[in-house]
Amino acid sequence: SETDLPELERHSHRLKGSAGSIGALRLREICAEIEENARKGQPPQRVDAGTLTDEMEALRMALARVRKPPE
């Protein structure tokens, strides 16, 4: 709902900053887009949520590979 947009904007902004800090540039771009749309009063589209979820999963997998000790 529209009442959730300010909260979505805040969360998107925070995640955007975190993503930028670790070099997850695609995730940062997605968050920036969601943040801007929320600021304009536009609720996220289903594609936004799916893209965000996909990118978060890709980041999770990349981080797991980095953390996994070599065999």
N, C-alpha and C positions, 0 to 999 in steps of 0.2 A: 504494500500500500504506500501511498505518498508520504505518510507519516514516518515510514522507515527509511526514506531517502536520505535524510541528514545522517543517520547512523551508517547507512551504506556508504555514503561519501567519506565519512571518517575512517571506516574500516578499509576502504579501498585506498585511501591516502596512506594509511599506515603500512599496508601490505606493499604498496608501490615503493615506498621508501626502503623497506626491508629487501625487496627484490632487487632494487637498484644497488643496494649495499653489497649484495653477494654476486652481482653480475648476471642476474636472471632477467635479461633485458626484454625478452618477449613477455614474460609475466608482468614486468613493469609497465609495458605498453598497454596490456590488457587492463590492468588496474587503473591506469591513467584514463583510459577511455570510459570505464565504468564510473570512475569518480566524476569526470566531466559531465557525463550524462545525468548522474544523480544531482549534480549541482544545478543542471538545467531543468530539473524536475521530471526527467525521463526515467521510468523504471527500467531495470535491466531486461534485456530480451533473453529468451531461452538459449539462444546461440551464445550470448555473453557468458552465461553460467556454465554451459558445456565447454566452451573454450577455456575458461578459467580453470575448471576442474581438470581438463586434459593437461593444461600447462603445469598445474600443481603436481599432478601425478608424474609428469616427465621430470620435474625438478626433484621430487621425492626419489625417483629411481636413480637419477644422476648422483644425488647425495649419498644414496646407499652404496653405489659403486665406489665412490671416493672413500667412504668409511670402511669398506670391506678390506681386510688385510689381504695382501697377495698370497696366493697358495704356492 
